[in-house]
Amino acid sequence: MCNDYRLEVDIASIIEDFDDLKIKIKMPEGTPNVAAREDIKITDMAPIVRSAEGERGVGELVNRRWSWPGPGGKPVYNYRSEGRAFSSHRALVLCDGFYEFTAPEEPKQKRLDKWLFTMNDHRWFCMAGIWRAHPEIGEAFTLLTMDAGPDVAPYHHRQIIPLPCDRWAAWLDPEVPAEEVLTWLPEGSLPATRVFPPPPAQASLAFS
């Protein structure tokens, strides 16, 4: 399950893309610090656009912690979407790629193979999430999950839910049923690239 993702897009580009989609973005806490990050991990602070309660077509860009403490203290960083309406506290989690891990192909390798999934039709995208207030840590967010679709199934039986830009406004609107938004993307939408171990460098050929 996804416990690591990437965001290397600057804040100006993010705001511009939302503006092109006619989604008004407020920044109630000022412009968040969105530094380029190759790895955003559980308990890190990261930018989200949360639904503005009572305002349709409006989102609030804030920095929040990824995961809140669950029963026994384990972090709730993924949350099953099946059978839930999510009639409030929806969030768009900004990213330009997410990672999955598989058993290493090399028997002597100690670390898992690491795969980066990106989206074909946009340089960055959003993952479906929710946020909530926690009495100990304040507000935090988690990523919603569903059974794996065709692109992720070869790597894991569950997946987070990437949303193309034409679904962002719908996810911020609690009146739009969740099941209309939280669906698989067509096969081939999420190409995967192995980032660890890196592919061997190709030897250059010398010609005399």
VOPAGU-2260 file (C-alpha; in pm, 1 decimal, decimal comma):
REM VOPAGU-2260
SITE   aa  ch    i         X         Y         Z
SITE  MET   A    0       0,0       0,0       0,0
SITE  CYS   A    1     120,0     350,9     -74,4
SITE  ASN   A    2     341,2     488,6     202,3
SITE  ASP   A    3     557,8     719,0      -8,4
SITE  TYR   A    4     488,0     970,1    -286,4
SITE  ARG   A    5     655,8    1255,0    -473,5
SITE  LEU   A    6     584,8    1624,1    -536,1
SITE  GLU   A    7     833,7    1831,8    -733,2
SITE  VAL   A    8     596,0    2087,9    -887,4
SITE  ASP   A    9     617,2    2452,7    -780,4
SITE  ILE   A   10     329,1    2627,5    -606,5
SITE  ALA   A   11     277,3    2879,2    -889,4
SITE  SER   A   12     212,9    2600,8   -1140,5
SITE  ILE   A   13     -28,3    2433,4    -901,1
SITE  ILE   A   14    -232,6    2749,8    -853,4
SITE  GLU   A   15    -230,2    2820,1   -1227,9
SITE  ASP   A   16    -368,4    2476,2   -1309,9
SITE  PHE   A   17    -649,5    2509,5   -1056,3
SITE  ASP   A   18    -731,1    2852,4   -1199,0
SITE  ASP   A   19    -752,3    2706,4   -1550,3
SITE  LEU   A   20   -1011,0    2460,7   -1416,8
SITE  LYS   A   21   -1215,9    2743,9   -1260,3
SITE  ILE   A   22   -1149,9    2606,7    -912,4
SITE  LYS   A   23   -1101,1    2894,6    -669,7
SITE  ILE   A   24    -816,3    2832,2    -427,2
SITE  LYS   A   25    -795,9    3009,4     -93,8
SITE  MET   A   26    -489,1    3007,8     130,1
SITE  PRO   A   27    -627,5    3079,5     477,3
SITE  GLU   A   28    -289,3    3022,2     641,9
SITE  GLY   A   29     -79,6    3202,7     381,1
SITE  THR   A   30     112,1    3052,3      92,3
SITE  PRO   A   31     226,9    2706,4     204,8
SITE  ASN   A   32     588,5    2606,3     170,9
SITE  VAL   A   33     584,1    2356,4    -115,6
SITE  ALA   A   34     946,1    2257,4    -165,3
SITE  ALA   A   35    1032,3    1996,2    -428,0
SITE  ARG   A   36    1041,7    1658,1    -256,0
SITE  GLU   A   37    1126,8    1321,4    -404,5
SITE  ASP   A   38     988,6    1133,4    -104,5
SITE  ILE   A   39     694,2    1237,3     112,9
SITE  LYS   A   40     647,9     979,1     384,4
SITE  ILE   A   41     405,3     897,0     663,9
SITE  THR   A   42     383,3    1172,3     932,2
SITE  ASP   A   43     546,0    1430,3     698,0
SITE  MET   A   44     376,8    1765,0     642,0
SITE  ALA   A   45     253,6    1807,4     285,7
SITE  PRO   A   46      15,1    2030,8      87,4
SITE  ILE   A   47    -347,5    1939,5      32,9
SITE  VAL   A   48    -648,3    2119,8    -108,0
SITE  ARG   A   49    -939,0    2057,0     125,7
SITE  SER   A   50   -1301,9    2129,6      54,1
SITE  ALA   A   51   -1416,4    2464,2     189,8
SITE  GLU   A   52   -1719,1    2377,9     399,1
SITE  GLY   A   53   -2031,0    2550,6     265,2
SITE  GLU   A   54   -1858,8    2682,6     -51,1
SITE  ARG   A   55   -1895,4    2482,3    -370,4
SITE  GLY   A   56   -1615,7    2508,9    -625,2
SITE  VAL   A   57   -1373,1    2639,8    -364,9
SITE  GLY   A   58   -1071,4    2471,3    -210,2
SITE  GLU   A   59    -831,6    2567,4      66,1
SITE  LEU   A   60    -460,7    2504,3      12,2
SITE  VAL   A   61    -295,0    2415,3     342,6
SITE  ASN   A   62      -7,6    2206,3     477,0
SITE  ARG   A   63    -111,4    1911,7     691,0
SITE  ARG   A   64      40,5    1599,1     839,0
SITE  TRP   A   65       4,0    1273,8     649,0
SITE  SER   A   66    -170,5    1028,4     886,3
SITE  TRP   A   67    -329,5    1053,6    1226,5
SITE  PRO   A   68    -284,7     807,6    1513,3
SITE  GLY   A   69    -527,2     518,0    1501,4
SITE  PRO   A   70    -617,4     260,7    1768,1
SITE  GLY   A   71    -301,0     151,0    1938,6
SITE  GLY   A   72    -112,6     447,6    1796,1
SITE  LYS   A   73     -52,3     307,3    1447,7
SITE  PRO   A   74     -70,2     578,3    1179,5
SITE  VAL   A   75    -379,5     586,6     961,1
SITE  TYR   A   76    -215,4     676,2     629,8
SITE  ASN   A   77    -446,8     474,1     401,4
SITE  TYR   A   78    -825,0     444,3     436,2
SITE  ARG   A   79   -1062,4     211,1     252,9
SITE  SER   A   80   -1309,2     391,5      29,7
SITE  GLU   A   81   -1553,4     109,1     -41,8
SITE  GLY   A   82   -1904,9     166,2      87,6
SITE  ARG   A   83   -1839,8     513,1     227,1
SITE  ALA   A   84   -2005,2     838,9     119,8
SITE  PHE   A   85   -1745,7    1094,6     239,6
SITE  SER   A   86   -2006,2    1367,2     265,7
SITE  SER   A   87   -1757,2    1608,5     423,8
SITE  HIS   A   88   -1385,6    1663,2     487,5
SITE  ARG   A   89   -1274,0    1567,2     137,6
SITE  ALA   A   90    -922,9    1656,4      24,8
SITE  LEU   A   91    -707,9    1656,8    -286,4
SITE  VAL   A   92    -355,0    1541,8    -206,7
SITE  LEU   A   93    -107,5    1699,2    -448,8
SITE  CYS   A   94     158,1    1483,6    -611,5
SITE  ASP   A   95     338,1    1410,8    -936,3
SITE  GLY   A   96     394,4    1043,6    -863,6
SITE  PHE   A   97     344,3     770,9    -604,8
SITE  TYR   A   98     547,9     464,6    -517,3
SITE  GLU   A   99     477,2      96,9    -472,1
SITE  PHE   A  100     723,3    -167,4    -355,8
SITE  THR   A  101     764,8    -529,1    -465,0
SITE  ALA   A  102     983,2    -822,5    -366,3
SITE  PRO   A  103    1331,2    -779,0    -516,2
SITE  GLU   A  104    1402,7    -950,0    -845,2
SITE  GLU   A  105    1764,9    -994,8    -738,8
SITE  PRO   A  106    1783,0   -1268,6    -470,0
SITE  LYS   A  107    2076,4   -1107,3    -287,2
SITE  GLN   A  108    1914,2    -765,0    -276,6
SITE  LYS   A  109    1802,4    -665,3      74,3
SITE  ARG   A  110    1579,2    -370,1     -17,8
SITE  LEU   A  111    1248,0    -401,1    -199,3
SITE  ASP   A  112    1217,7    -292,0    -560,0
SITE  LYS   A  113    1072,4      59,9    -574,6
SITE  TRP   A  114     837,3     164,3    -856,3
SITE  LEU   A  115     725,5     517,1    -943,4
SITE  PHE   A  116     378,3     563,5   -1094,4
SITE  THR   A  117     307,8     883,7   -1284,4
SITE  MET   A  118       8,4    1001,3   -1488,9
SITE  ASN   A  119      26,7    1008,4   -1866,8
SITE  ASP   A  120    -189,1    1310,3   -1940,7
SITE  HIS   A  121     -71,4    1559,8   -1676,4
SITE  ARG   A  122     264,0    1651,5   -1524,0
SITE  TRP   A  123     110,1    1638,0   -1177,2
SITE  PHE   A  124    -219,1    1517,6   -1034,4
SITE  CYS   A  125    -417,1    1473,3    -715,6
SITE  MET   A  126    -488,6    1169,6    -501,6
SITE  ALA   A  127    -824,4    1135,3    -329,2
SITE  GLY   A  128    -801,7    1188,3      44,5
SITE  ILE   A  129    -988,8    1297,8     351,8
SITE  TRP   A  130    -884,0    1507,2     648,6
SITE  ARG   A  131    -989,6    1523,5    1008,3
SITE  ALA   A  132    -903,4    1697,2    1333,4
SITE  HIS   A  133    -725,3    1484,8    1592,0
SITE  PRO   A  134    -715,2    1590,9    1958,7
SITE  GLU   A  135    -343,1    1519,6    1990,5
SITE  ILE   A  136    -189,7    1636,8    1663,9
SITE  GLY   A  137    -444,4    1873,5    1510,5
SITE  GLU   A  138    -563,2    1831,4    1151,7
SITE  ALA   A  139    -419,3    1552,9     936,2
SITE  PHE   A  140    -502,4    1372,7     614,0
SITE  THR   A  141    -505,4    1018,9     480,6
SITE  LEU   A  142    -515,2     866,8     132,0
SITE  LEU   A  143    -819,0     672,7      16,1
SITE  THR   A  144    -771,3     327,7    -135,0
SITE  MET   A  145    -960,3      74,2    -345,6
SITE  ASP   A  146    -891,3    -257,9    -514,4
SITE  ALA   A  147    -607,8    -224,4    -762,4
SITE  GLY   A  148    -690,3    -131,9   -1120,2
SITE  PRO   A  149    -516,1    -266,3   -1430,5
SITE  ASP   A  150    -198,8     -56,3   -1401,5
SITE  VAL   A  151    -129,7    -121,2   -1031,7
SITE  ALA   A  152    -255,7    -480,3    -995,9
SITE  PRO   A  153      74,1    -636,7   -1114,0
SITE  TYR   A  154     245,6    -463,0    -820,5
SITE  HIS   A  155     -11,6    -463,3    -537,1
SITE  HIS   A  156    -368,4    -581,9    -474,6
SITE  ARG   A  157    -478,2    -238,3    -342,1
SITE  GLN   A  158    -406,4     113,2    -465,0
SITE  ILE   A  159    -450,9     477,3    -381,7
SITE  ILE   A  160    -694,6     668,9    -604,4
SITE  PRO   A  161    -533,9     909,1    -853,6
SITE  LEU   A  162    -774,6    1169,5    -987,3
SITE  PRO   A  163    -733,3    1329,4   -1331,1
SITE  CYS   A  164    -792,7    1703,0   -1341,6
SITE  ASP   A  165   -1150,6    1670,6   -1468,1
SITE  ARG   A  166   -1247,0    1505,4   -1136,0
SITE  TRP   A  167   -1087,3    1752,2    -894,8
SITE  ALA   A  168   -1386,2    1985,2    -867,8
SITE  ALA   A  169   -1622,4    1690,3    -825,8
SITE  TRP   A  170   -1421,7    1550,0    -534,1
SITE  LEU   A  171   -1425,9    1888,7    -360,0
SITE  ASP   A  172   -1806,8    1896,3    -391,4
SITE  PRO   A  173   -1961,4    1675,1    -120,1
SITE  GLU   A  174   -2288,5    1666,0    -313,3
SITE  VAL   A  175   -2125,0    1459,0    -587,9
SITE  PRO   A  176   -2151,4    1090,7    -489,3
SITE  ALA   A  177   -1815,3     940,0    -403,7
SITE  GLU   A  178   -1869,3     635,8    -624,1
SITE  GLU   A  179   -1891,6     864,5    -930,5
SITE  VAL   A  180   -1544,2    1003,1    -862,1
SITE  LEU   A  181   -1350,9     714,8    -706,4
SITE  THR   A  182   -1306,2     487,2   -1006,1
SITE  TRP   A  183   -1016,2     326,5   -1189,6
SITE  LEU   A  184    -838,9     506,1   -1467,8
SITE  PRO   A  185    -818,8     340,4   -1810,7
SITE  GLU   A  186    -538,3      90,4   -1855,2
SITE  GLY   A  187    -214,5     261,9   -1951,5
SITE  SER   A  188    -290,6     583,9   -1761,5
SITE  LEU   A  189     -34,8     517,9   -1485,8
SITE  PRO   A  190     299,9     408,0   -1629,5
SITE  ALA   A  191     540,2     254,5   -1377,9
SITE  THR   A  192     916,6     304,8   -1374,4
SITE  ARG   A  193    1154,3     117,1   -1147,6
SITE  VAL   A  194    1363,2     368,5    -952,7
SITE  PHE   A  195    1536,6     116,4    -724,1
SITE  PRO   A  196    1749,5     -59,6    -804,9
SITE  PRO   A  197    1834,7     177,6   -1090,2
SITE  PRO   A  198    1870,6      18,7   -1432,1
SITE  PRO   A  199    2231,0     -60,8   -1524,6
SITE  ALA   A  200    2406,5     205,3   -1726,9
SITE  GLN   A  201    2438,2     108,3   -2087,6
SITE  ALA   A  202    2795,1      68,5   -2196,5
SITE  SER   A  203    2899,3     307,5   -2470,5
SITE  LEU   A  204    3025,3     155,9   -2792,9
SITE  ALA   A  205    3348,8     280,4   -2941,6
SITE  PHE   A  206    3393,4     267,4   -3315,6
SITE  SER   A  207    3727,7     299,9   -3485,3
